[in-house]
């Protein structure tokens, strides 16, 4: 009798998946969705090691951040799969990771618990904007050129961080002038090797090129004696580290102690994540056949999933979580439903047991990943209308000031301030949305009276 019940349960499980995820309706099946999930996971598995490495530089405990990152990716992706039924994975975004660590914590001197509080608040505001259907007005208000410039500028900023951590670029502490690092340093050469390998894999259109590039670089480093080689299983797979050092360590006191700086950080995170998430969902949704008459099917649920993931990630102890464009690799492999996302989530949970590898993944291993991500984001420069001065100048300021001032926020601010000014000069006042005027005014006031 029990055997018969087990057989019945086994036979009904696939049909439950079929109905819940609407597999037939979207022209897919269980096997294809599982394969797509594996493909997406391999394409973005590098975040498990890059995020702790970067946030570790900001003073956060690396092992706890590793757990927080894996859990944030798993929970966020699970919500996206079960609630929105989208084949989209989520994890801490590279752009906001760089902003959190280098601009907010190291640059502005804001302690990381307060920075996590700002991330949580930005996620809550994001949630409200989607819930009350304000997102359309904001998307309309921000010019396309500034959206593309923001993405490209973040790419250059991330690439600079990667080049610095690799030792390929050294910034003189007194003069502040960047120069080429020593090409006689074995670790610099290892990072350069990793970059070449990763770029070759990208050129050959290898899926998960960034992840495979990290693996090959790490193995090469072990062979050359530059990276410690694990000699037993416990140095590869181990117990899950404690999450206690970062769990629930949110600090909202900056909201009333230093309101201008706190709100400036919140707005920047919200600005970047809002357009990053929207752009990713539009791109992947269109690829998956979920874009109908210019609108995403269930797009509101997908954006709510993104907003909730931000808040959960901040509570766990990691930087802003967002939808990943690497999800497109899974869609290319046939993923069309939330079952793809659920598969990715389960693989991130499995990744929790590989924390010992943090000792192997050195800056020389993660730097090529950061540089490559920066290259991919810089492709948005092609979409900017450089032949129009009123479009080119704000975009240029946005792109250039991010890496040169070591601040994503500064780039966004100067781009937003310059755009309406040049439009007025060119007699194109009607092209300026009222919301953009408001944002420009806020930035002007901030730099005149509130910034230090």
N, C-alpha and C positions, 0 to 999 in steps of 0.2 A: 504493500500500500504506500509506504514512504517512498519507495523507488518510483512508483507511478506519479506521485505528487512532485518529485524532483524533476522527472521528465517533462511534466506539464509546465512547471515553472520555467525550465530551461527553454521550452519551445515558445512560451509567451513573452519572455524577456525581449527577444528581437522585435516582436510585434509592438511591444510597449515603446521601445526606442523609435520604431518606425512612426508611430502615431504622435509621440511627444515632439520629436524633432522634424516631423513632416518630410521625411527622407525622400519618399517617392515623388511628392509634390515638387521638390526642388531638384529632382533628377540625380539622386545620389544613393549610396547604400552604406551599410555599417563598415564594411572593409575599407572603402574609399575614404570615409570620414576618419577612421583610425589612422590610416596612412598619412592623411593630410595633417592630422594633429601631430604626429611624429615629425613630419617635415617642418612644421612651424616651430616646434620646440627646439629642434636642432639649429634652426636659423637664428634663434634668439637666446639660446642657452648661455651665451657669453655674459648675459646680464648678471647671472648668479655670482660671477667672480669680478666683473668690472665694477659693479655698484659697491660692494664692500671695500674694494681697493680705493675708490675715490672718496667715499664717505669716511674711510679710515684716516685719510689725510686731513679731514675736517675734525678729527678727534673722536669720532664715534667708534665703539667697539666692533671690530670687523666681523667676528664670529656671530654676534647677535644680529648685526646688519644682514649677514648672509641668510640667517633664518627668517628675518623680517622680509627680506626681498623675495625669498622663495614662497613664503606664505602670502604676501601681498599679490604676487603674480598668480598664485594658485587660486586664491579666493576671488580676486578681481576677474580672472578669466572664467572661473566657474559661474559667477553672476552673469557675465556676458553670454555664456553658453546657455544657461538654464532660463534666465529671465528674458534676454533679448533674442535668443536663438540665432546668434551671429557667429560665424567662424573666425572670430577675432580674439587674439590673445592680448593680455595686458601685463605690464610690468613697469617698474620705475623707468621713466623716460630719460634718455641720455642728455638731452638739452637741459631739462630742469634739474637733473643730477648735477651737471656742471654749475648751474646757477646756484643751487643749494649749497654746494661745497665751497666753491671758489669765490662767488660774489657775495653771498649772504653770510656764511660762517667765517670764512677766512678774510674776505674783503671788507665787509661791514662790521665784523667783529660781533655778530649776533650769536649767542650760544646755540648749539644745535637743538636743545629742547624747545627754545622759542621759535626757531626756524621750522621745526615740526608743527608747532602750533599754527604758524602762518600757512603751512601746507594744508592743514586740516580746515582752516577757515576758508581758504580758496576753494577747497572741494565742496564745502557747504554752500558757498555762494554759487558755484557752478551748478550744484543740484537745484537751487532755487531758480536760477535762470532758465534751466531746462524745464522745470516743473511748471513755471508760469509763462512758458513760450516766449521768453525775451531773447533767446539765442538768435532768432532770425534777424532781429533789429540790429544786434551787435555785429553779426556777420556782414550785414549790408553796410554798416557804418565804416568798417575798416577797409581801406583800399586794397585791391589785389596786390599791388606792388609792395606794400608794407608787409603783407602776409608772407609773400615769397622772400622778401629781404630778411624778415625775422628768422625764417627757417634757414636760409643760407648763412646769415650771420652767426647763428648758433652753431652751424656746421664748422665754420672757421674757428670759432671759440673752442669747440670740442677738439678739433684737429690740433690747435695750439697746445691744449692741455696734454694731448697724446704725445706730441713732439717733445714737450718739456719732460714728461715722465719717462720718455725713452732716452733722454739725454741728447737727442739729435739737435735740440735747441737749448742753449743756456742763456739766461737773462742775467746780466751783470747786476749785482745787488746794489752797487753805488750809482752807476750811470743809468741803469735800467734799460740798457741797449741789448737786444737779443743778438746772439752770435751762434755760429755752428759749433756743436759739441765735438768732443774728441772722437774721431773715427778709429782711434787705437784702443778705445775702451771696449772690452769684449761684450759687455751688456748692451752697449749702444749698437754694436754690430749685430747682436742677436735680435734686437728690436727691429733693426733695418731689414734683416733677413725675414723676420715675421711679416713685415709690411709688404715686402716683395712677393712672398708666398701668397698672402691674402689677396693682393691685387691681381696676381696671375689667376687665382681661383675665380675671382670676380669676372675677369676677362673671359674665362672659359665657361662662364655662366653656371658655375657649380653652386647648387643650393647649399645654404648654411656655410658659405665661404668664410665668413668671419669666425664662426665656431671652429671649423677645421683648421683655419690659420692659427688660432690660439693653440690647438692641440699639437700641430706640427712644430710650432715654435717652442712649446714646453718640452716636447720630446727631444728636440735638437739641443735645448739648453741642458737637459739631463745628460745627454751623450757627451757634451763638451765640459760637463762639470760646473756649469754656471747656475744650475738649479738643483736643489736637493732631490735625490732620487728616492722614491718610496721603496722600502725593502720588505714591507709586509702589508697584508691586506688592511690592517688597521690604519695605515697611513693614506689609504685611498677612500675606504668606506668606514664610517664610524658612527658613534652616537650623535644625536642631534644636539648642538650646543644650546645653552640657555638663552632664552629670549628676554629674560628679566631685565638686563641692562638698558634695553630700549623700549620695552613694552609699556605703553601708557605714560611715557615720560613727556607728554605734551605740556608746554608752558605757554599760557595765553597772556601772561603779565605784560608782554611787550605791547599789547593792544592799548593799555592805559599808561604804561610807563614811557614808552617811546612810540606813540601812535603814528607819527608821520612815517618813520622808517618801517614799522610793522605793516602798515597799509600799503606802502610802496612795494614791499616784498610780496604781499598778498596779491596786489593787482598784477604784478609782473608774472607770477606763477599762473594766475587765472588767465591772463592774456595769452601766454604761450600755450598752456594746456588746452584752452578752449579751441584754438584754431588747429593745434596739432591733432587733437582728438577728432574734430569735425572733418579735417582734411583726410585723415587716415580712414575714417569710417566711410566717407564718400568714395575714396579710391578702392578700398577693398570691397565695399558693398556693390559698387558698379561692376567690379571684376566677378563677383559672385552672383550677379544677376538680380541684386536686391534694390536696384535703383529704377524706379518706375515714374516716368514723367517728371524727372528731375528731383524726385523726393525718395528718401530711403524708406523702405518698408520696415516699420518698427524702429525708425531712427531715434525717436524719443527714448525708447527703452534702452537702446544702445548707449546713448549719451548719459542717461541716468546711471547705468552700470558703470560708466567711466567715472562719474562724479562720486559714487559710493566707494569705488575702488581707491580713489584718492584719500578719502577720509580713513578707510580701513588701513591703508598703507602707512599713513602718518601715525595712527594709533599703535601700529606694530613697531614702527621705528625705521622708516625708510623714506626716501624722497618721493616726489609726486608720481603716482602711478598713472599710466595712460595707455591708450590703444597702440599697438605696435604695427608698423607698416610691414614688418616681416611676416605678418599674417598672410600677406599676398602669396608667399611661397606655398603655404598650405592650400590656399584657394586654387593656385595653379596646379596643385596635385589632385584636385577634385573636391576639396572641402566646400560645402555649401551651407552647413547648418551648425547649430551650437554643439553638436556632438564632437566636432573638430576641436572646439574650445575646451570642452570637458576633458578630452584626451590630453590636451596641453596642460591643463590644470593638474591632472593626476601625475603627469611626468615631472612637473615642478615639485610636487609633494615628494616624489621619489628622489628628486635631487637634494632634498634636505639631508640625506645620509652621506653626501659627498663633501661635507664641510672640511675634512682634512686636506682636500686639494687646495685650499686657500693658501697653504704654505708653499705650494708649487707655482701657483699663478702669481708671478712677480710683475712689477711694472713693465719689464721688458716684454712680457707676454700680453698684457692688457693694452699697452700703448698702440700696437698695430690695429686693434679693434676700434679704439677711439678715433684714430686717424682715418680709418676706412669709413666709419660712420659719418665723420665730418665731410669726407669727399662726396658721399652719397647725398647728404643734405645740401651741399653747395650747388647741386644741379639746378636748384630753383633760381639761380641767377639768370638762367636762360629765359625765364618767363617775365623778366622785368623789362619794361619799355625804356631802354637806355637812350633812345633818340628823342625822348620828351624830357626836357630839363626838369619840369615840375614833378615828374615821376622818378627821374633818375637820382636827383640830389637827395631827397629824403631816404630813398632806398640805399644809396651809397653810404650816407651817414649811419643808417641802421646797421648795415653790414660791417663797416670798418670800425665803428666805435665799440662794438662788442669785444673783439679780441684785443684792440689797442688799449681800451680802458679796463679790460678784464672784468667786464660787467655786461650781462645781457640786458639788464634794466636800462642802463645808460643808452644803449643802442636803440632800444624801442622808444625811449623818451624823446630823444633828439629827432628820430624819424617822424614821430607823431607831431612834434612841434613844428618841424620844417614843412610838412605837407600842406597844411592850410595856408601858411604864409605864402608859399610859392604859387598855390592855386589862385590866391587873391591877386598877386602880382601879374599872373597870366590872364586875369579876367575870367577865371573859371570858378567863381564863388559858388555857383549852383552845384558843383561836383562835391562840395564838402558837406558831409552829413552832420547834423547838429550834435550827435554823440561825439564825433571826432573833435569838434570845437571844445566840448566839455573836457575831453581827455587832455587836449593840448593845454587848456587853461590850468588844469590840475598840475600838470608837469611843470609849467612855468612857475606857478606858485611854490611848488616843492623846491625847485632849484634856487629860487630867489630868497625864500624865507625859512625853509625847513631843513634843507640839506646841510651837512657839516663837512 
